[in-house]
């Protein structure tokens, strides 16, 4: 009876994960693909399907993910699930490697290693999939030997997912804003200028949590990727141990506070920069307002153009909307040679240790450095210090300028180790990374591609790409991605994060019982969400301490 009950419960689990659908061939000749249907749509996959089938003789069956992502339930169902390839969103697969045999009964690991995919030759033998993948992405997707089952690739990206501030260039031009803001202080100046002319600077959907990603960019611009890794490893410096007695101090990182402060200043209702309804807007409604010119800027992703073309019956012309190269966080000044105080940028501002004139002078230096590293026409190396010092400053700014938040690290593909069509699924991933596959992807996603090296300018579709599509490729080509939080064990075993709750709601709410300042938010993390004993447990669960 117990065995029968288990079988019935398993069937119920399977039905709830997949819904009622036709039964497909579960042989090695068929690839059953479970795909995320979001901003990039699924037209690219459906366009690849017949081409791949004709080339290989395999059969492809596509099942699109709806509002509910059942990836975790499906992976844990083991061999009772028939999916051969997951092409999903918001999934970092490292936790399944860490859990090993605990995920799917009878399997040492629930995922199939993809080393052979990364090593496969493509494009007439001129390169391999791994060589074609952008270097920082390839490094990100490698599961290192700190995992018992590490030393392999288990997943690979299918979208770039660059997330930045987008802006309406027509509104900028009309209001005398003749270039993108180079620093966060200049961004706030732009907001004030627009406000003074009766123009809303910002619109957003608080539920989309895109501000969290802008926070990540500004945080890493200041602290560096190493500094962010230190946070998730509960240590106070690159060469310091993970110490539970000191771990609470990770929340005091200057970059965390300054990134939170920047978001707070941009969306605080008292500043009046954002459309008030943003707190309650659904994503599509906010995007329509943005396309209609009701606000000058909106945090969004490289999928924006494709998503609006797909969601609206007649599509929506992207017009003169562009993705912005993210402004440099102004607090970076306190790491540069011209900074005259022992105090941090935060201390200088809060204790009024510098005059507004001096702050402006320092930000002008930072803006000049941004122009120089960007190669702006006529921008020479600034002359505020010795050539040696200024070049060292420029190197710091250039590194920060590359920092880019991306959903693409979570938009990834993986093959279950129990899949019957896993060899065919590997062939599909190899095809997807080839020039032929990337062209199909670009043609069906408004000029997007996953993070593989691709010669856009010699692609026949380049001339028809919008300026938005061309600019997002320029950003991608010059970026260093920020690893997803769930790449770190403290995140996936203990939910360690400096943005525990939605910062768009915490900073942009009209509800006085909900809204916070950056100071209050950091205090909320340190007194309400975490304490020393909780961090110690997270560290033990993550294997950082015994």
N, C-alpha and C positions, 0 to 999 in steps of 0.2 A: 504493500500500500504506500509505504514511504517513497519507494522508487517511482511509482506511478505519479504521486503528487509532485515529485521533483521534475518529472518529464512535463507535466501540465504547466508547472510554474515556468519552466524553461520556454515552453511554447508561447506562454503569455508574454514573457519578456521579449521574445523575438518579435511577436506581433506588435507590441507597444513601441519597439525601436524602429520598425520598418513600415508599419501600417499595412493595409491590404494592397498587395501588388501582385502582378503576374509572376509566376515561377519562371526563372530563367535557367538555362543550361549551366550546371555547376561542374562542367568538365574543364580540363586544362586548355581547351580551345576558346573559352569565353572569358572575357574580362568584365566582371561586374564592378562598375565604378560608382562610388558614393561621393557626390560633389556638392560643394557649397555654392549656393545660388545667391550671390550678393551683388556688390557694386560692379563686378566684372562680368556678371551674367554667366550663362552657360553656352552661349552661341559659339564661342571659340572651341569648346569641347565637342559640340555637335558637328562643327565643321571639320574637326580633326578626324572624327569617327570614320567616315567613309574612305578618307585618304589612307588612314592607317589600316583599315580592313583590306583595302585593295592591295596595299604593299605587302602585307604579312599573311593574309588568309585567316587571321583571328577575327572573332566576333566580339563587338563591344556593346555592352548594355549599360545605360546611364540611369542612375537614380539621383534626383536632385534633392539636396537638403532643404527643408522648409524653414519655418521659424524656429523650430527646435532642433538643436544639434545633438544627435544621439551617438556621436562618435565613441564616447567612453563606454556606454552600455554595449555597443556593438563589438568593440574590441574585446571586452571582458566576456562576451558570449562564446568566444573561442570557435571551435570548428562547427558549431551549430549555425554560425553566421556564414553567408555565402559571398560576402563582399571581398573582392580581390584587390581593390585599390581605393584608398581614401584620398580625396583631394579636398581638403577641409580648411576651415577657418578657426582661428583662436585655439590652436592645438600645438603644444610643445611636447614632443614625444619622449623627452628624456625621462620623464617620470615612469614611463612604462619600462624603460631599460633598467631604471633603479629598482623597480618592484620585481623584475625578473619573472620567475615562475608563479608569483602570486596573482598575476593578471589573468591568464587563461590556463585552465587546468590541463595538465599534460604537456605543456610547452615551457621550455626553459626561458624563452623570451617570446612575447606576443608579436614581435615585429621581425620581419625578414631583413637581414643586412643588405644594404644597397651598394656595397663596394664595387661589385661588378658593373653596376650602372654608371658609377662615377668614372670607372676605368674604361668604359666602352668608347670606341672610336666613332666619331660622327663627322659630318660634312666632308665626305670623301676621304676620310682618314687624316684630315688636317689637324684635328684636335680631339680631345676626349671631353666627355660631359663635365668632369671635374675641372679640367683646365679652362673650359669655356665659362664655368660659373665664376662670378666675380669673387675675388680673393677673400674678402671679409665674410662673404656669405658661405663660401666653402668651409672656412674655419669655424663659423658658427654652427654649421650642421654636423660637424664631426663630434662624435661622442667620445670623450677622452677616457684614458685608462683609470681615472678616479672611480669609474663605475666597474663593477665586476664583469659586466658584459660589454665594456667599452672597447675602444680601439677600432670602431667601425662607423660607417654612415648608415643611419636607419631611416632617414627622411631627406627630402629635397624640396626647394621652393617652387611654387607655380605662379606667384604674383610678387610684385615688388612692394606694393602697399605703402609707398612713401606718404607720410602725413605731415602737413605743414600749414602755414597760414596762406590762404588764397586771397586774392584781392582783385577788385574791379579797376583796371587801369584807366578806364574812361573817367570814373569818379575821382581817382587820384589826379589825373591831368586837369580836370575841370577846376579842382580846388588847389592847384599849384604845387602838388606833391609830385615832383618830377623824377623821383627815383625810389626804389624800394628802401624802407628803413633799414639802416645798417646795424643799429644797436636797439636794445629794448627801451632805452630812454628816448631815442628818436621815434620809435613806434608809439610811445605814449604821447610824444609831441604831436605826431600825426593825428592821434585820436582827439587831442585838444583842439587842433586846427579844424578838423571836421566838425566837432561839436560846436565850435564858434560860428560855423557857417550853416548850422542847422541840419547837418548830415549825420546820420547814425554811422558810427565807425564799424560796429560789429553786429553780427547775428550768428546764432549758434543753436544747437539742440543740446540742452544739458544732459539728456539721457544718453547721448552718443559717446560721451566721455573722451571726446577728441582733445579737450584741454589737458587731460592726463598725459597725452602724448607730447604736447607742446612743453608741458612741465618737464618731461623726460629729456627733451632736447636741450632745454636751458640748463637743467641739472648737470648733464654730461658735458656741455660746453665748458662749464666751470670746473667740475671735478675730474673730468676725463673718464673714459671707460674703466680705468683702473680704480678710480675713486668710487664709482658705482659698484664695482665688484667688491671693493672693501666693505661697502655697506651690506651687501647681501652675504658676505662672509663674516660679518660681525667683528670687524677689526678696524682699528683707527688709522692704519697706514699700510703701505705696500709691504713692508717688511715686519709688520707686527703680527703677533699671534691672535687667533680668535679667543678672546678672553671674556667670560661671562660677567666678570666684575666691572668691566669697562664698556660692555656692549651697548648700554643705553646711550652712550655718547655718540653713537652712529647717527642719531637723529639731529645732532647739532652740526652736521655738515653745512658749511656756508652755502654750497650750491643748492642744497635742498631748500633752505630758507629763502634764498634770493629767487629761485624759480617759482616758489609758491607766492612770494611777494609780487612778482611780475604778473602772474595770472590774476591775483587779487586786485591789483591796480587796474587791470584791463576790464574786468567784468563786475567790479563792485557797483551796485545800483546807485550809490551816492555819487559816483563819477559820471554816470549818465552816458557812457560811450556805447552801450549795447542796447539793442531793441529789447524792451522790458519783457516781452512775451517769450524771449529765448529760454527762460527757465522752464517753460511748459511745452515748447514746440517739439513736434516730431521732426525727425531728420529731414524728410522730404519737404515739409512745409518751410523749414528754415532755408533749405537749398533753393526753393522757389523764390522766396523773398530775396535771397542773394542774387539769383539770376535776374530778378526784376529790378535790381538796382536800389533796393530799400536800405542796403547797408554796403559799406565799402569793403569789408573784410569778413572772412569766415574760416575758422579752422576746419580743414577737410583733407581728403586724400587724393592720390593720383587717379582714383577711380571716378572722381566727380563727374567728368564729362560723359563717360560711358554710362554711369548710373542714371543720369538725367535723360540721356537719349533713350534708355531702356524703359524708364518708369513712366514717362509722359507719352501719351498716345501719338503725338506729333513730334516728339523729341523736343529738346531745347537747345538753341544755339549757344555755344559756350562764349561767343562774342569775344570781348577783350578781357575776360577773366583769366588770371594767371596764377600759378603756384609761386609762392615767394621763397627765395633763399632765406632761411630763418635768420632773423636778426641776432647778433651776438649779445649775450647777456651783459649788461653794462657793468655788473660787478666784477667782470674779468679784469677791469682796470687795476684792481688791487694786487694782481699778479704780475703787473708790467712795470718796467723800470721807472716810469714817470710818477708812480704812486709815492707820495711823500710821507705817508704815515705808517707807524707800526700797526695801527688799528686796521681792522677789516673794513670792507666797503659798508657792510651792515652797521658796524659800530660808528663809522664816520657819519652815516646818514642819520641814525637814530639819536646819536649824541651831538649832532650838529658840529662835528669837528672840522668840517670844510664849508666854505661859503658856497652858495649856489653858483657863483661865477667860477669857482675852482672846479666844482663838479662838472660844469659845462666844458671847461677847458680840457679836463681829462677825457670826457666823452668825445670831444672833437678829435683828440688824439686817437682814440679807439676807432672812430669812424674813418679817419685818414688811413689807419692800418688796414681796415677792411677794404677800402678802395684799392689800396696797394696790392694786397694779396689776391683780390678779385681780378686784377689786371685792368681796372677801369682806365679808359683812355685819358692820358695826361696825368694819371696819379703816380707821383714819385714816392720814394721812400721818405716818410716824414722826417723832419729835422729837429724834433724836440730834444734829442739826446745824441750821444755818440753813435756813429754808424753801427758799431758792434752791438750796442744795447738795443737800438731800434730794430736791427735785423733779428735779434733774439726775440724781441716782442712780436715781430711779424710772424715768426715761426710758431709761436704760441697761438696767435690769432688764426693762422692758416689751419692749424690742427682743429681748433674749435669750430671753424667755419664749415668743416666737412661733416660734422656730427649730424646725423639724420635719424629721426624716429621712423619706424616702419612696422606696419602690420604684417609685412611679408614674411617675417621670421616665424609668424604663427599661421600664415597661409601656406600650408605644406602638404606634401604627399607622403604616404607610407603604405607598405604592403604587409598585411598580416602574415605571420609565419605559417599559419594553417591554411592559407588561400590555395585553392586548387588551380587557379590561373595565374600564379605568381610569376612564372617565367614570361608569360605573355604581358603581364602588367609591367615587368621590368622593360620589356621591349617598347611599351607605350611611353614610359618615362624617358627612354633614350630618344625616341622620336620627338617627344615634346621639346627637348632641349636642342634639337637640330635646327639649322637655319630654316628648313622647310616647315617645321612645327612652329617656330617663332613667328614666321611670316603669317601663318594662319591665325595665330594668337593676336598679332598686331592688327590684322585686318578686321577682327571681330571684337576688339576691345578699345576702339578709338585710339589706336596707336600706342598701346601698352606692350610691354614684354616682361616676362620674369627676369630675374637678375642674372642673365647670361650675356656675354659679349655679343653684340649684334650690330652690324654696320647699317644703321638707320639711313644715313644720307644716301647710300647706294641702293636702298630698298625702293621699289617702284611706287610704293604708297606714301613715300616721305612728303612729296609735294602737296598731297591732299591733307596732311596732318594739320591740326589746328596749332596755333601758337601755344596753347595750353599744353598740348601733347609734346611739342618740341621742348618747351621749358622744363617739363617734368623729367624728360630724358637727360637734359643738361644737369639737373640737380642729382639724379641718380648716378650719372657718370662721375661726379665729383664728390661722392658721399662716403662716409664710414658709418655703417649701421650700428644702432644701439641694440645689444642682445635683449631678447624678450625676458621679462622678469622670471617666467617659469623655466628659464634655462638654469636658474640657480636653485639648489636643493632647499635652501631656507624658504624659498617662495612656494615651491610645490608641496613641501611637507608641512609648512607652518604658516603660510600666507604672510610672510614678512614683506612689507612694502611701505614706502614713505607716503603713499597716496591711498590709505586704507579705505577712505570713503570718497565719493564723487566730489572732486574739488570744484566742479562747475556749480554744483548745488551749494556747497559750503561757502563759496565766495560770491556767487551771483544771486543768491536767494533774496527775495523781498521779505521773507519771514524772519523777523528779528530773533526768533528762537533757534533758527537754523544757521544763519549767516555767521561767518567767522573772519578774523583777520589771519594773516600768515602766522603771526606769533601765537594766536590762539589755536591754530591748527597743529603746529608743532607741539604745543603743550598738550593738546588732545591726544596726539600719538603717544606721548611719553607718560601720560597719567591715566588714560582711559583704555587705550588699545594694547599697550605693551607695558611690561615691567620686567625687572631683572629675572625673576623666576620663569616668566613666559619665554623670554629670549633664551634663557639657559636650556629650556626644554627643546625649543626650536633648533638650537645649536647641536644638541645631542641627537635629535631625530635626523638632522642633516649630516651627521658624522663629523662635525667640526671639532667636537670635544668628546671625551669619554664619559 
